[in-house]
Amino acid sequence: MPRTLLDRSDAVRALAGVFRRRGFDGASLSVIQQETGMGRGSLYHFFPEGKADMARAVLAEVQAWFEEQVFEPLRTAQDADAAVVEMARTVQDYFLSRQRVCLFAVMALGGERETYAEAVRTYFSEWVGLLAGTLQRAGIAEREAADLATDAVATIQGGLVLARALDDDAVVVGTTSRAERRLRAALS
């Protein structure tokens, strides 16, 4: 029986869970209805353009969360070491609480990747760029800061894939911790 949702944000949170579990391609409308408990009418009320509209809304919510919790703190950090520690803790907690899945990575790898390519590119570019900027403000040369930031984000994202494949949260904790240690060592 379809459940009653309070508002669109409830629907977006429910959809995010489906996309995390199933990916975009595996989340058919019938799967979405079954797993969210929402009827077709509710879905189209909140997302008139269908599944693509649903995915855009979910990505926008994730982007807004990262903007507030990760990107803005990196952008304004006065203490690079503290910013790196906080970023690592925040993303580790986020990904562990969300089934070890990065929805931007899901969209980057799915059959609809071209539809969401700009949003995916923006998310990853912003994360790497802001982390590199934080490292540069602490005195690390531009190229080295960019390499360190790219490696850190790649390590975290790769850890998510491996953790999901192995069904092991310790992989997320380990890869995030190692990325943090490498960044902090470069800052010393």
BAKEKE-777420 format. One record per atom (N, C-alpha, C, O): x, y, z; atom name; residue number from 1. Coordinates in Angstrom, 3 decimals. Layout:
<numars>
- xx|yy|zz|atom|nr
- X|Y|Z|CA|NUM
...
</numars>
This chain:
<numars>
- xx|yy|zz|atom|nr
- 0.846|-1.179|0.000|N|1
- 0.000|0.000|0.000|CA|1
- 0.887|1.235|0.000|C|1
- 1.799|1.336|0.821|O|1
- 0.636|2.182|-0.909|N|2
- 1.467|3.387|-0.959|CA|2
- 1.406|4.151|0.360|C|2
- 0.355|4.266|0.990|O|2
- 2.565|4.666|0.755|N|3
- 2.603|5.435|1.998|CA|3
- 2.395|6.911|1.700|C|3
- 2.581|7.363|0.569|O|3
- 2.013|7.646|2.715|N|4
- 1.799|9.075|2.575|CA|4
- 3.105|9.798|2.860|C|4
- 3.751|9.553|3.879|O|4
- 3.481|10.675|1.971|N|5
- 4.687|11.476|2.158|CA|5
- 4.276|12.885|2.530|C|5
- 3.243|13.393|2.094|O|5
- 5.105|13.495|3.339|N|6
- 4.795|14.848|3.767|CA|6
- 5.082|15.860|2.673|C|6
- 4.287|16.770|2.439|O|6
- 6.214|15.705|2.002|N|7
- 6.573|16.682|0.969|CA|7
- 7.592|16.084|0.000|C|7
- 7.988|14.924|0.117|O|7
- 7.994|16.902|-0.945|N|8
- 8.922|16.459|-1.992|CA|8
- 10.250|16.004|-1.408|C|8
- 10.853|15.061|-1.922|O|8
- 10.722|16.649|-0.345|N|9
- 12.008|16.265|0.238|CA|9
- 11.955|14.839|0.795|C|9
- 12.959|14.127|0.749|O|9
- 10.792|14.407|1.324|N|10
- 10.631|13.011|1.748|CA|10
- 10.794|12.077|0.550|C|10
- 11.449|11.038|0.632|O|10
- 10.185|12.474|-0.554|N|11
- 10.265|11.661|-1.773|CA|11
- 11.706|11.574|-2.273|C|11
- 12.156|10.506|-2.689|O|11
- 12.427|12.689|-2.235|N|12
- 13.821|12.704|-2.701|CA|12
- 14.673|11.772|-1.844|C|12
- 15.489|11.018|-2.373|O|12
- 14.489|11.818|-0.531|N|13
- 15.258|10.924|0.361|CA|13
- 14.939|9.457|0.065|C|13
- 15.839|8.618|0.033|O|13
- 13.671|9.155|-0.148|N|14
- 13.284|7.774|-0.462|CA|14
- 13.892|7.334|-1.795|C|14
- 14.378|6.209|-1.919|O|14
- 13.864|8.209|-2.775|N|15
- 14.440|7.891|-4.082|CA|15
- 15.950|7.693|-4.005|C|15
- 16.504|6.828|-4.683|O|15
- 16.605|8.485|-3.188|N|16
- 18.060|8.348|-3.042|CA|16
- 18.399|6.937|-2.583|C|16
- 19.361|6.340|-3.067|O|16
- 17.626|6.408|-1.664|N|17
- 17.862|5.046|-1.198|CA|17
- 17.705|4.024|-2.319|C|17
- 18.501|3.091|-2.427|O|17
- 16.693|4.196|-3.143|N|18
- 16.484|3.276|-4.264|CA|18
- 17.656|3.365|-5.242|C|18
- 18.178|2.336|-5.671|O|18
- 18.074|4.574|-5.597|N|19
- 19.185|4.724|-6.537|CA|19
- 20.487|4.174|-5.954|C|19
- 21.317|3.637|-6.688|O|19
- 20.667|4.305|-4.643|N|20
- 21.867|3.731|-4.016|CA|20
- 21.843|2.207|-4.103|C|20
- 22.862|1.583|-4.399|O|20
- 20.686|1.613|-3.847|N|21
- 20.582|0.148|-3.863|CA|21
- 20.604|-0.411|-5.279|C|21
- 21.228|-1.442|-5.529|O|21
- 19.936|0.251|-6.192|N|22
- 19.683|-0.314|-7.515|CA|22
- 20.457|0.330|-8.660|C|22
- 20.547|-0.234|-9.751|O|22
- 21.021|1.524|-8.409|N|23
- 21.593|2.273|-9.519|CA|23
- 20.468|2.914|-10.316|C|23
- 19.294|2.633|-10.078|O|23
- 20.822|3.762|-11.247|N|24
- 19.805|4.426|-12.051|CA|24
- 19.139|3.423|-12.985|C|24
- 17.914|3.386|-13.098|O|24
- 19.949|2.615|-13.649|N|25
- 19.409|1.677|-14.635|CA|25
- 18.525|0.612|-13.997|C|25
- 17.545|0.182|-14.605|O|25
- 18.853|0.182|-12.791|N|26
- 18.086|-0.859|-12.123|CA|26
- 16.859|-0.352|-11.392|C|26
- 16.087|-1.142|-10.848|O|26
- 16.674|0.939|-11.373|N|27
- 15.534|1.536|-10.667|CA|27
- 14.419|1.826|-11.657|C|27
- 14.206|2.973|-12.048|O|27
- 13.713|0.787|-12.056|N|28
- 12.558|0.979|-12.937|CA|28
- 11.457|1.668|-12.137|C|28
- 11.510|1.721|-10.908|O|28
- 10.486|2.179|-12.828|N|29
- 9.380|2.856|-12.143|CA|29
- 8.669|1.889|-11.196|C|29
- 8.274|2.284|-10.099|O|29
- 8.504|0.646|-11.596|N|30
- 7.840|-0.309|-10.704|CA|30
- 8.695|-0.599|-9.470|C|30
- 8.154|-0.745|-8.374|O|30
- 10.013|-0.684|-9.625|N|31
- 10.912|-0.876|-8.479|CA|31
- 10.852|0.347|-7.572|C|31
- 10.789|0.214|-6.350|O|31
- 10.870|1.524|-8.161|N|32
- 10.788|2.761|-7.375|CA|32
- 9.494|2.786|-6.574|C|32
- 9.508|3.104|-5.385|O|32
- 8.389|2.457|-7.205|N|33
- 7.102|2.443|-6.503|CA|33
- 7.126|1.428|-5.355|C|33
- 6.694|1.726|-4.241|O|33
- 7.630|0.243|-5.638|N|34
- 7.651|-0.806|-4.624|CA|34
- 8.548|-0.429|-3.449|C|34
- 8.153|-0.589|-2.294|O|34
- 9.745|0.069|-3.730|N|35
- 10.714|0.322|-2.658|CA|35
- 10.475|1.624|-1.901|C|35
- 10.895|1.755|-0.752|O|35
- 9.807|2.586|-2.531|N|36
- 9.500|3.825|-1.812|CA|36
- 8.116|3.792|-1.195|C|36
- 7.821|4.565|-0.284|O|36
- 7.262|2.898|-1.687|N|37
- 5.884|2.865|-1.218|CA|37
- 5.047|3.986|-1.800|C|37
- 3.929|4.236|-1.348|O|37
- 5.586|4.661|-2.805|N|38
- 4.874|5.781|-3.431|CA|38
- 4.154|5.302|-4.682|C|38
- 4.689|4.504|-5.452|O|38
- 2.947|5.791|-4.875|N|39
- 2.209|5.475|-6.084|CA|39
- 2.686|6.309|-7.265|C|39
- 3.375|7.316|-7.102|O|39
- 2.307|5.870|-8.439|N|40
- 2.680|6.563|-9.677|CA|40
- 2.216|8.019|-9.651|C|40
- 2.946|8.908|-10.089|O|40
- 1.022|8.267|-9.146|N|41
- 0.491|9.635|-9.086|CA|41
- 1.350|10.543|-8.217|C|41
- 1.623|11.687|-8.580|O|41
- 1.771|10.027|-7.071|N|42
- 2.634|10.824|-6.179|CA|42
- 3.973|11.106|-6.838|C|42
- 4.487|12.223|-6.780|O|42
- 4.528|10.081|-7.464|N|43
- 5.824|10.260|-8.119|CA|43
- 5.747|11.344|-9.191|C|43
- 6.601|12.229|-9.252|O|43
- 4.718|11.269|-10.035|N|44
- 4.603|12.263|-11.112|CA|44
- 4.149|13.622|-10.602|C|44
- 4.385|14.641|-11.250|O|44
- 3.502|13.642|-9.451|N|45
- 3.157|14.930|-8.841|CA|45
- 4.446|15.666|-8.442|C|45
- 4.618|16.849|-8.735|O|45
- 5.334|14.944|-7.774|N|46
- 6.587|15.546|-7.324|CA|46
- 7.617|15.675|-8.448|C|46
- 8.438|16.592|-8.433|O|46
- 7.577|14.762|-9.420|N|47
- 8.591|14.711|-10.484|CA|47
- 7.910|14.540|-11.832|C|47
- 7.884|13.438|-12.381|O|47
- 7.357|15.627|-12.372|N|48
- 6.555|15.556|-13.589|CA|48
- 7.303|14.993|-14.805|C|48
- 6.682|14.441|-15.713|O|48
- 8.625|15.130|-14.823|N|49
- 9.393|14.634|-15.969|CA|49
- 9.864|13.197|-15.782|C|49
- 10.679|12.709|-16.564|O|49
- 9.370|12.523|-14.770|N|50
- 9.664|11.113|-14.584|CA|50
- 10.998|10.835|-13.904|C|50
- 11.496|11.624|-13.101|O|50
- 11.553|9.684|-14.256|N|51
- 12.748|9.180|-13.588|CA|51
- 13.942|10.121|-13.722|C|51
- 14.717|10.260|-12.776|O|51
- 14.106|10.760|-14.854|N|52
- 15.212|11.717|-15.022|CA|52
- 15.068|12.886|-14.049|C|52
- 16.058|13.360|-13.492|O|52
- 13.856|13.340|-13.851|N|53
- 13.573|14.413|-12.895|CA|53
- 13.880|13.951|-11.473|C|53
- 14.398|14.718|-10.662|O|53
- 13.558|12.698|-11.180|N|54
- 13.853|12.123|-9.871|CA|54
- 15.363|12.113|-9.622|C|54
- 15.831|12.517|-8.558|O|54
- 16.108|11.648|-10.611|N|55
- 17.566|11.568|-10.473|CA|55
- 18.171|12.959|-10.308|C|55
- 19.068|13.147|-9.487|O|55
- 17.690|13.936|-11.078|N|56
- 18.198|15.308|-10.933|CA|56
- 17.957|15.829|-9.525|C|56
- 18.829|16.469|-8.938|O|56
- 16.777|15.557|-8.985|N|57
- 16.448|16.025|-7.635|CA|57
- 17.347|15.371|-6.587|C|57
- 17.799|16.032|-5.652|O|57
- 17.601|14.088|-6.741|N|58
- 18.469|13.379|-5.798|CA|58
- 19.893|13.931|-5.881|C|58
- 20.514|14.194|-4.851|O|58
- 20.409|14.107|-7.083|N|59
- 21.765|14.654|-7.235|CA|59
- 21.852|16.073|-6.681|C|59
- 22.858|16.439|-6.074|O|59
- 20.813|16.868|-6.883|N|60
- 20.818|18.233|-6.348|CA|60
- 20.857|18.213|-4.819|C|60
- 21.529|19.041|-4.204|O|60
- 20.144|17.276|-4.213|N|61
- 20.167|17.185|-2.756|CA|61
- 21.554|16.774|-2.253|C|61
- 22.055|17.338|-1.280|O|61
- 22.165|15.803|-2.909|N|62
- 23.513|15.370|-2.519|CA|62
- 24.502|16.514|-2.720|C|62
- 25.346|16.762|-1.859|O|62
- 24.402|17.204|-3.840|N|63
- 25.286|18.337|-4.118|CA|63
- 25.137|19.412|-3.043|C|63
- 26.133|19.967|-2.579|O|63
- 23.917|19.704|-2.651|N|64
- 23.681|20.725|-1.618|CA|64
- 24.280|20.287|-0.282|C|64
- 24.852|21.102|0.441|O|64
- 24.149|19.006|0.043|N|65
- 24.731|18.505|1.288|CA|65
- 26.254|18.649|1.253|C|65
- 26.859|19.134|2.209|O|65
- 26.862|18.227|0.155|N|66
- 28.321|18.342|0.046|CA|66
- 28.760|19.799|0.044|C|66
- 29.795|20.130|0.623|O|66
- 28.004|20.658|-0.584|N|67
- 28.342|22.085|-0.590|CA|67
- 28.422|22.609|0.839|C|67
- 29.374|23.300|1.204|O|67
- 27.426|22.278|1.634|N|68
- 27.378|22.778|3.007|CA|68
- 28.375|22.084|3.931|C|68
- 29.046|22.742|4.727|O|68
- 28.474|20.779|3.832|N|69
- 29.246|20.000|4.804|CA|69
- 30.710|19.783|4.442|C|69
- 31.539|19.589|5.331|O|69
- 31.043|19.813|3.148|N|70
- 32.416|19.514|2.717|CA|70
- 33.031|20.677|1.947|C|70
- 34.130|21.122|2.279|O|70
- 32.345|21.172|0.930|N|71
- 32.938|22.157|0.036|CA|71
- 33.132|23.517|0.702|C|71
- 34.216|24.096|0.622|O|71
- 32.106|24.023|1.349|N|72
- 32.234|25.342|1.997|CA|72
- 33.302|25.325|3.099|C|72
- 34.089|26.269|3.175|O|72
- 33.365|24.309|3.946|N|73
- 34.458|24.267|4.917|CA|73
- 35.842|24.233|4.265|C|73
- 36.777|24.848|4.778|O|73
- 35.984|23.529|3.150|N|74
- 37.278|23.544|2.447|CA|74
- 37.558|24.927|1.858|C|74
- 38.684|25.421|1.909|O|74
- 36.531|25.531|1.309|N|75
- 36.662|26.842|0.670|CA|75
- 37.130|27.911|1.663|C|75
- 37.895|28.804|1.299|O|75
- 36.675|27.821|2.902|N|76
- 36.933|28.879|3.884|CA|76
- 37.947|28.485|4.956|C|76
- 38.171|29.240|5.902|O|76
- 38.548|27.330|4.818|N|77
- 39.452|26.819|5.861|CA|77
- 40.653|27.735|6.073|C|77
- 41.317|28.147|5.121|O|77
- 40.914|28.042|7.328|N|78
- 42.115|28.782|7.702|CA|78
- 43.233|27.820|8.101|C|78
- 44.415|28.135|7.964|O|78
- 42.847|26.652|8.592|N|79
- 43.794|25.636|9.042|CA|79
- 43.620|24.411|8.144|C|79
- 42.655|23.660|8.288|O|79
- 44.557|24.216|7.218|N|80
- 44.440|23.127|6.240|CA|80
- 44.421|21.765|6.905|C|80
- 43.654|20.890|6.504|O|80
- 45.257|21.574|7.919|N|81
- 45.304|20.276|8.598|CA|81
- 43.946|19.954|9.214|C|81
- 43.437|18.846|9.044|O|81
- 43.362|20.899|9.918|N|82
- 42.049|20.686|10.531|CA|82
- 40.982|20.462|9.456|C|82
- 40.066|19.663|9.655|O|82
- 41.088|21.147|8.339|N|83
- 40.124|20.993|7.251|CA|83
- 40.196|19.592|6.648|C|83
- 39.166|19.001|6.328|O|83
- 41.401|19.065|6.494|N|84
- 41.587|17.716|5.956|CA|84
- 40.990|16.682|6.915|C|84
- 40.291|15.762|6.490|O|84
- 41.270|16.842|8.202|N|85
- 40.719|15.919|9.203|CA|85
- 39.194|15.949|9.163|C|85
- 38.548|14.901|9.161|O|85
- 38.625|17.141|9.131|N|86
- 37.171|17.289|9.123|CA|86
- 36.563|16.738|7.841|C|86
- 35.526|16.077|7.888|O|86
- 37.193|16.999|6.695|N|87
- 36.693|16.474|5.427|CA|87
- 36.668|14.949|5.469|C|87
- 35.667|14.336|5.097|O|87
- 37.748|14.340|5.913|N|88
- 37.828|12.877|5.958|CA|88
- 36.751|12.301|6.874|C|88
- 36.086|11.330|6.512|O|88
- 36.577|12.880|8.037|N|89
- 35.567|12.398|8.976|CA|89
- 34.160|12.553|8.394|C|89
- 33.331|11.647|8.482|O|89
- 33.916|13.701|7.810|N|90
- 32.589|13.992|7.272|CA|90
- 32.231|13.059|6.122|C|90
- 31.135|12.499|6.104|O|90
- 33.140|12.882|5.161|N|91
- 32.809|12.013|4.021|CA|91
- 32.744|10.551|4.447|C|91
- 31.925|9.792|3.930|O|91
- 33.591|10.152|5.376|N|92
- 33.531|8.772|5.866|CA|92
- 32.172|8.505|6.513|C|92
- 31.517|7.512|6.197|O|92
- 31.752|9.380|7.406|N|93
- 30.452|9.217|8.066|CA|93
- 29.316|9.233|7.049|C|93
- 28.381|8.438|7.139|O|93
- 29.402|10.140|6.084|N|94
- 28.361|10.254|5.065|CA|94
- 28.230|8.959|4.271|C|94
- 27.134|8.412|4.148|O|94
- 29.331|8.474|3.739|N|95
- 29.258|7.295|2.888|CA|95
- 28.913|6.030|3.676|C|95
- 28.232|5.149|3.151|O|95
- 29.363|5.929|4.910|N|96
- 28.985|4.766|5.720|CA|96
- 27.493|4.784|6.040|C|96
- 26.861|3.730|6.119|O|96
- 26.938|5.960|6.221|N|97
- 25.516|6.052|6.544|CA|97
- 24.628|5.930|5.308|C|97
- 23.404|5.881|5.426|O|97
- 25.228|5.881|4.144|N|98
- 24.458|5.812|2.893|CA|98
- 24.881|4.624|2.041|C|98
- 25.087|4.743|0.834|O|98
- 25.004|3.493|2.689|N|99
- 25.223|2.214|2.015|CA|99
- 26.510|2.147|1.197|C|99
- 26.584|1.398|0.223|O|99
- 27.519|2.918|1.580|N|100
- 28.817|2.897|0.899|CA|100
- 28.677|3.201|-0.594|C|100
- 29.334|2.580|-1.430|O|100
- 27.822|4.150|-0.910|N|101
- 27.575|4.487|-2.312|CA|101
- 27.660|5.991|-2.515|C|101
- 27.087|6.764|-1.747|O|101
- 28.374|6.398|-3.549|N|102
- 28.378|7.787|-4.007|CA|102
- 27.433|7.864|-5.199|C|102
- 27.700|7.277|-6.247|O|102
- 26.333|8.585|-5.040|N|103
- 25.355|8.665|-6.124|CA|103
- 25.924|9.325|-7.378|C|103
- 25.493|9.012|-8.488|O|103
- 26.876|10.226|-7.217|N|104
- 27.483|10.817|-8.405|CA|104
- 28.279|9.772|-9.170|C|104
- 28.284|9.773|-10.401|O|104
- 28.948|8.884|-8.455|N|105
- 29.679|7.802|-9.122|CA|105
- 28.706|6.838|-9.803|C|105
- 28.974|6.354|-10.903|O|105
- 27.576|6.561|-9.146|N|106
- 26.560|5.699|-9.748|CA|106
- 26.115|6.286|-11.082|C|106
- 25.998|5.571|-12.077|O|106
- 25.866|7.599|-11.095|N|107
- 25.415|8.243|-12.329|CA|107
- 26.529|8.316|-13.373|C|107
- 26.260|8.286|-14.574|O|107
- 27.772|8.410|-12.918|N|108
- 28.900|8.465|-13.859|CA|108
- 29.089|7.141|-14.579|C|108
- 29.607|7.106|-15.695|O|108
- 28.673|6.052|-13.944|N|109
- 28.928|4.728|-14.494|CA|109
- 27.710|4.113|-15.171|C|109
- 27.833|3.108|-15.870|O|109
- 26.549|4.698|-14.972|N|110
- 25.318|4.114|-15.508|CA|110
- 25.097|4.427|-16.973|C|110
- 25.831|5.202|-17.586|O|110
- 24.073|3.807|-17.509|N|111
- 23.725|3.985|-18.918|CA|111
- 23.275|5.397|-19.256|C|111
- 23.297|5.785|-20.423|O|111
- 22.873|6.158|-18.273|N|112
- 22.420|7.533|-18.487|CA|112
- 23.519|8.549|-18.195|C|112
- 23.229|9.721|-17.952|O|112
- 24.773|8.114|-18.216|N|113
- 25.870|8.983|-17.775|CA|113
- 25.954|10.302|-18.542|C|113
- 26.329|11.321|-17.963|O|113
- 25.622|10.304|-19.799|N|114
- 25.682|11.557|-20.563|CA|114
- 24.635|12.554|-20.079|C|114
- 24.863|13.763|-20.119|O|114
- 23.500|12.056|-19.627|N|115
- 22.439|12.926|-19.129|CA|115
- 22.904|13.713|-17.909|C|115
- 22.534|14.874|-17.730|O|115
- 23.720|13.073|-17.071|N|116
- 24.152|13.683|-15.812|CA|116
- 25.635|14.034|-15.811|C|116
- 26.199|14.336|-14.760|O|116
- 26.266|13.999|-16.971|N|117
- 27.718|14.206|-17.060|CA|117
- 28.154|15.542|-16.467|C|117
- 29.156|15.601|-15.755|O|117
- 27.434|16.591|-16.743|N|118
- 27.835|17.910|-16.241|CA|118
- 27.740|17.983|-14.720|C|118
- 28.634|18.518|-14.066|O|118
- 26.668|17.451|-14.161|N|119
- 26.510|17.449|-12.703|CA|119
- 27.606|16.612|-12.044|C|119
- 28.158|17.006|-11.016|O|119
- 27.918|15.469|-12.630|N|120
- 28.963|14.590|-12.100|CA|120
- 30.321|15.280|-12.184|C|120
- 31.086|15.281|-11.220|O|120
- 30.610|15.859|-13.331|N|121
- 31.889|16.561|-13.542|CA|121
- 32.031|17.724|-12.546|C|121
- 33.098|17.926|-11.966|O|121
- 30.972|18.464|-12.362|N|122
- 31.005|19.599|-11.440|CA|122
- 31.273|19.141|-10.014|C|122
- 32.100|19.728|-9.316|O|122
- 30.587|18.106|-9.583|N|123
- 30.757|17.585|-8.223|CA|123
- 32.203|17.177|-7.972|C|123
- 32.813|17.625|-7.001|O|123
- 32.756|16.333|-8.838|N|124
- 34.121|15.850|-8.621|CA|124
- 35.154|16.956|-8.819|C|124
- 36.125|17.028|-8.065|O|124
- 34.967|17.806|-9.805|N|125
- 35.904|18.920|-10.038|CA|125
- 35.921|19.875|-8.859|C|125
- 36.973|20.365|-8.447|O|125
- 34.738|20.129|-8.325|N|126
- 34.667|21.049|-7.182|CA|126
- 35.364|20.450|-5.962|C|126
- 36.116|21.141|-5.275|O|126
- 35.120|19.190|-5.696|N|127
- 35.742|18.538|-4.546|CA|127
- 37.269|18.552|-4.679|C|127
- 37.973|18.959|-3.755|O|127
- 37.768|18.111|-5.819|N|128
- 39.219|18.092|-6.036|CA|128
- 39.780|19.508|-6.010|C|128
- 40.813|19.750|-5.384|O|128
- 39.123|20.436|-6.672|N|129
- 39.619|21.816|-6.744|CA|129
- 39.659|22.508|-5.396|C|129
- 40.623|23.205|-5.079|O|129
- 38.624|22.319|-4.605|N|130
- 38.601|22.965|-3.285|CA|130
- 39.614|22.340|-2.333|C|130
- 40.238|23.042|-1.537|O|130
- 39.778|21.030|-2.413|N|131
- 40.798|20.380|-1.591|CA|131
- 42.191|20.842|-2.021|C|131
- 43.037|21.130|-1.174|O|131
- 42.429|20.912|-3.310|N|132
- 43.724|21.401|-3.808|CA|132
- 43.957|22.840|-3.362|C|132
- 45.066|23.188|-2.958|O|132
- 42.927|23.677|-3.430|N|133
- 43.057|25.070|-2.988|CA|133
- 43.406|25.169|-1.518|C|133
- 44.205|26.019|-1.124|O|133
- 42.820|24.313|-0.708|N|134
- 43.132|24.288|0.723|CA|134
- 44.597|23.929|0.935|C|134
- 45.279|24.539|1.760|O|134
- 45.074|22.951|0.196|N|135
- 46.484|22.537|0.302|CA|135
- 47.418|23.652|-0.183|C|135
- 48.468|23.889|0.414|O|135
- 47.038|24.322|-1.249|N|136
- 47.853|25.435|-1.777|CA|136
- 47.949|26.573|-0.766|C|136
- 49.025|27.137|-0.567|O|136
- 46.839|26.912|-0.134|N|137
- 46.870|27.988|0.858|CA|137
- 47.800|27.657|2.022|C|137
- 48.268|28.550|2.728|O|137
- 48.066|26.353|2.216|N|138
- 48.981|25.927|3.279|CA|138
- 50.424|25.850|2.793|C|138
- 51.316|25.443|3.538|O|138
- 50.653|26.249|1.519|N|139
- 52.015|26.318|1.021|CA|139
- 52.444|25.214|0.080|C|139
- 53.602|25.188|-0.339|O|139
- 51.561|24.309|-0.265|N|140
- 51.912|23.244|-1.209|CA|140
- 51.784|23.792|-2.630|C|140
- 50.815|24.477|-2.958|O|140
- 52.767|23.482|-3.460|N|141
- 52.794|23.961|-4.848|CA|141
- 51.540|23.493|-5.600|C|141
- 50.985|22.433|-5.311|O|141
- 51.118|24.292|-6.553|N|142
- 49.870|24.062|-7.281|CA|142
- 49.764|22.653|-7.865|C|142
- 48.764|21.970|-7.640|O|142
- 50.767|22.212|-8.603|N|143
- 50.710|20.887|-9.244|CA|143
- 50.649|19.774|-8.200|C|143
- 49.862|18.837|-8.334|O|143
- 51.475|19.875|-7.166|N|144
- 51.480|18.852|-6.116|CA|144
- 50.144|18.846|-5.375|C|144
- 49.617|17.781|-5.055|O|144
- 49.601|20.019|-5.103|N|145
- 48.310|20.107|-4.419|CA|145
- 47.214|19.453|-5.268|C|145
- 46.369|18.728|-4.743|O|145
- 47.232|19.708|-6.567|N|146
- 46.237|19.105|-7.467|CA|146
- 46.380|17.584|-7.495|C|146
- 45.383|16.863|-7.464|O|146
- 47.619|17.102|-7.555|N|147
- 47.853|15.652|-7.558|CA|147
- 47.405|15.014|-6.249|C|147
- 46.750|13.972|-6.254|O|147
- 47.753|15.632|-5.138|N|148
- 47.357|15.102|-3.832|CA|148
- 45.833|15.069|-3.689|C|148
- 45.269|14.092|-3.195|O|148
- 45.184|16.134|-4.121|N|149
- 43.727|16.211|-4.017|CA|149
- 43.064|15.156|-4.913|C|149
- 42.122|14.484|-4.494|O|149
- 43.553|15.018|-6.129|N|150
- 43.012|14.009|-7.049|CA|150
- 43.184|12.615|-6.469|C|150
- 42.253|11.809|-6.479|O|150
- 44.376|12.336|-5.964|N|151
- 44.632|11.017|-5.381|CA|151
- 43.745|10.752|-4.164|C|151
- 43.262|9.633|-3.985|O|151
- 43.528|11.758|-3.335|N|152
- 42.702|11.579|-2.139|CA|152
- 41.254|11.262|-2.514|C|152
- 40.662|10.329|-1.971|O|152
- 40.689|12.031|-3.434|N|153
- 39.305|11.789|-3.841|CA|153
- 39.195|10.439|-4.553|C|153
- 38.228|9.707|-4.342|O|153
- 40.174|10.106|-5.390|N|154
- 40.167|8.811|-6.081|CA|154
- 40.277|7.660|-5.085|C|154
- 39.619|6.633|-5.249|O|154
- 41.096|7.823|-4.065|N|155
- 41.242|6.791|-3.037|CA|155
- 39.928|6.579|-2.296|C|155
- 39.509|5.443|-2.074|O|155
- 39.289|7.668|-1.919|N|156
- 38.008|7.565|-1.210|CA|156
- 36.962|6.908|-2.097|C|156
- 36.247|6.010|-1.651|O|156
- 36.864|7.343|-3.341|N|157
- 35.868|6.779|-4.249|CA|157
- 36.161|5.309|-4.557|C|157
- 35.243|4.490|-4.602|O|157
- 37.413|4.978|-4.766|N|158
- 37.777|3.586|-5.001|CA|158
- 37.479|2.727|-3.786|C|158
- 37.055|1.579|-3.916|O|158
- 37.702|3.284|-2.611|N|159
- 37.379|2.566|-1.382|CA|159
- 35.899|2.254|-1.277|C|159
- 35.515|1.205|-0.761|O|159
- 35.069|3.161|-1.764|N|160
- 33.622|2.910|-1.749|CA|160
- 33.261|1.724|-2.625|C|160
- 32.458|0.875|-2.238|O|160
- 33.857|1.671|-3.803|N|161
- 33.582|0.564|-4.721|CA|161
- 34.017|-0.757|-4.091|C|161
- 33.258|-1.727|-4.083|O|161
- 35.228|-0.792|-3.568|N|162
- 35.748|-2.017|-2.968|CA|162
- 34.955|-2.405|-1.714|C|162
- 34.669|-3.585|-1.509|O|162
- 34.601|-1.432|-0.880|N|163
- 33.820|-1.715|0.326|CA|163
- 32.467|-2.317|-0.026|C|163
- 31.991|-3.236|0.640|O|163
- 31.865|-1.795|-1.064|N|164
- 30.563|-2.330|-1.487|CA|164
- 30.723|-3.740|-2.035|C|164
- 29.913|-4.619|-1.741|O|164
- 31.765|-3.957|-2.832|N|165
- 31.999|-5.288|-3.400|CA|165
- 32.286|-6.318|-2.313|C|165
- 31.834|-7.460|-2.396|O|165
- 33.032|-5.913|-1.301|N|166
- 33.404|-6.825|-0.217|CA|166
- 32.413|-6.818|0.940|C|166
- 32.517|-7.626|1.863|O|166
- 31.441|-5.890|0.884|N|167
- 30.467|-5.705|1.951|CA|167
- 31.180|-5.499|3.289|C|167
- 30.918|-6.188|4.274|O|167
- 32.098|-4.517|3.282|N|168
- 32.964|-4.315|4.443|CA|168
- 33.193|-2.824|4.688|C|168
- 33.928|-2.171|3.947|O|168
- 32.562|-2.297|5.724|N|169
- 32.725|-0.892|6.085|CA|169
- 34.171|-0.535|6.417|C|169
- 34.587|0.611|6.243|O|169
- 34.932|-1.512|6.891|N|170
- 36.327|-1.244|7.265|CA|170
- 37.141|-0.744|6.074|C|170
- 38.123|-0.025|6.260|O|170
- 36.756|-1.107|4.879|N|171
- 37.474|-0.629|3.693|CA|171
- 37.287|0.880|3.537|C|171
- 38.238|1.591|3.212|O|171
- 36.075|1.368|3.765|N|172
- 35.822|2.810|3.695|CA|172
- 36.641|3.530|4.758|C|172
- 37.281|4.545|4.481|O|172
- 36.617|3.001|5.969|N|173
- 37.365|3.610|7.069|CA|173
- 38.857|3.612|6.741|C|173
- 39.530|4.626|6.924|O|173
- 39.372|2.500|6.265|N|174
- 40.798|2.399|5.964|CA|174
- 41.243|3.300|4.833|C|174
- 42.250|3.995|4.961|O|174
- 40.519|3.304|3.732|N|175
- 40.947|4.131|2.599|CA|175
- 40.814|5.616|2.909|C|175
- 41.661|6.415|2.509|O|175
- 39.760|5.983|3.615|N|176
- 39.597|7.389|3.992|CA|176
- 40.699|7.816|4.958|C|176
- 41.255|8.907|4.832|O|176
- 41.005|6.964|5.907|N|177
- 42.070|7.272|6.873|CA|177
- 43.431|7.395|6.192|C|177
- 44.214|8.289|6.514|O|177
- 43.708|6.501|5.257|N|178
- 44.996|6.584|4.542|CA|178
- 45.078|7.838|3.684|C|178
- 46.131|8.471|3.610|O|178
- 43.984|8.201|3.038|N|179
- 43.977|9.441|2.249|CA|179
- 44.236|10.634|3.163|C|179
- 45.012|11.527|2.822|O|179
- 43.589|10.645|4.318|N|180
- 43.795|11.724|5.287|CA|180
- 45.264|11.779|5.738|C|180
- 45.861|12.855|5.769|O|180
- 45.834|10.642|6.081|N|181
- 47.232|10.616|6.537|CA|181
- 48.191|11.140|5.471|C|181
- 49.124|11.881|5.780|O|181
- 47.960|10.754|4.220|N|182
- 48.840|11.237|3.129|CA|182
- 48.739|12.755|2.971|C|182
- 49.749|13.432|2.781|O|182
- 47.542|13.273|3.049|N|183
- 47.360|14.718|2.935|CA|183
- 48.021|15.438|4.110|C|183
- 48.704|16.446|3.928|O|183
- 47.817|14.923|5.283|N|184
- 48.397|15.570|6.474|CA|184
- 49.921|15.478|6.463|C|184
- 50.601|16.404|6.905|O|184
- 50.456|14.382|5.968|N|185
- 51.915|14.254|5.874|CA|185
- 52.482|15.294|4.909|C|185
- 53.549|15.859|5.149|O|185
- 51.763|15.537|3.823|N|186
- 52.221|16.547|2.860|CA|186
- 52.166|17.948|3.455|C|186
- 52.926|18.829|3.055|O|186
- 51.273|18.147|4.402|N|187
- 51.137|19.451|5.053|CA|187
- 52.200|19.694|6.122|C|187
- 52.438|20.838|6.509|O|187
- 52.843|18.624|6.602|N|188
- 53.831|18.756|7.681|CA|188
- 55.117|19.381|7.210|C|188
- 56.044|19.558|8.001|O|188
</numars>
